[in-house]
Amino acid sequence: MVEKLKEQIYVIPLDDVKHTPRWERSKRSVKAVRDFLAQHMKSDDIKLDPGISRKLWERGAHKPPSKIRVRAMKFEDGQVQAESAEE
C-alpha cells in the first residue's frame, strides 16, 4: 500500500486565464491547475478529481472562477491526487 507523504490545501489563482480567448478559458484553467500543482508538489504525475473539473466548467467555457480551492495529496510513488476542498 502506498502511503501519503504530504497533504496540502492550496487556493489556486486563475487570473492568467483572462488573457486567453473567451472560448478557451475553462480549458486553460484546467491546465493552470495542473501546472500549479506540478510546480508546488514537485511532481509531473497529477490526477485531478472530476469535482475540480466540474467546478471549473460549471459556468461554461467562457467564465471559469477566478480562484479555486484544492486539496492535494502526494504519495510515496510521486503521484499527486487533487480534489476540490470546497465540498
C-alpha positions in Angstrom: 0.0 0.0 0.0 1.3 3.5 -0.9 1.3 6.0 2.0 0.7 9.7 1.8 3.9 11.8 2.2 2.3 15.3 2.1 -1.2 16.8 2.1 -1.8 20.4 1.4 -4.7 22.8 0.7 -4.0 25.4 -1.9 -6.0 28.4 -3.2 -5.0 28.5 -6.9 -5.4 31.9 -8.6 -6.7 31.7 -12.2 -6.2 35.3 -13.1 -3.8 34.5 -16.0 -6.7 32.8 -17.8 -8.2 36.3 -18.5 -5.6 36.7 -21.3 -6.9 33.7 -23.1 -9.6 33.8 -25.8 -13.1 33.5 -24.1 -14.0 30.1 -25.6 -10.8 28.5 -24.2 -10.8 29.9 -20.7 -12.1 26.9 -18.8 -9.9 24.5 -20.8 -6.9 26.7 -20.0 -7.8 26.9 -16.3 -7.6 23.1 -16.0 -4.1 23.3 -17.4 -3.3 26.1 -15.0 -4.3 23.9 -12.0 -2.1 21.1 -13.3 0.8 23.4 -13.8 0.4 25.0 -10.3 0.3 21.6 -8.6 3.2 20.2 -10.7 5.3 23.2 -9.6 4.3 23.3 -5.9 4.1 19.5 -5.3 7.3 18.8 -7.4 5.7 16.0 -9.4 4.6 15.5 -13.0 2.1 12.8 -12.3 -1.0 14.8 -11.4 -4.5 13.2 -11.1 -7.4 15.6 -10.9 -10.7 14.6 -9.3 -13.8 15.1 -11.5 -15.1 17.6 -8.9 -12.3 20.1 -9.8 -13.3 19.9 -13.5 -17.0 20.3 -12.6 -16.2 23.4 -10.6 -14.1 24.9 -13.4 -16.7 24.2 -16.0 -19.9 24.9 -14.1 -20.4 28.4 -15.6 -19.4 27.3 -19.1 -16.3 27.7 -21.1 -16.3 31.5 -21.0 -16.5 32.2 -17.3 -14.3 30.0 -15.0 -13.9 31.0 -11.4 -11.1 33.5 -10.6 -9.7 31.1 -8.0 -10.2 27.5 -6.8 -9.5 25.8 -3.5 -7.9 22.4 -3.9 -6.7 19.6 -1.5 -3.6 17.9 -2.9 -2.1 14.7 -1.6 1.4 13.4 -2.7 2.1 9.7 -2.3 5.4 7.8 -2.0 5.4 6.8 -5.7 5.4 10.5 -6.7 1.7 10.6 -7.8 -0.3 13.7 -6.7 -4.1 13.4 -6.4 -6.1 16.6 -6.1 -9.7 17.1 -5.1 -11.9 20.1 -4.5 -11.6 21.3 -0.9 -14.9 23.2 -1.0 -17.1 20.0 -0.7 
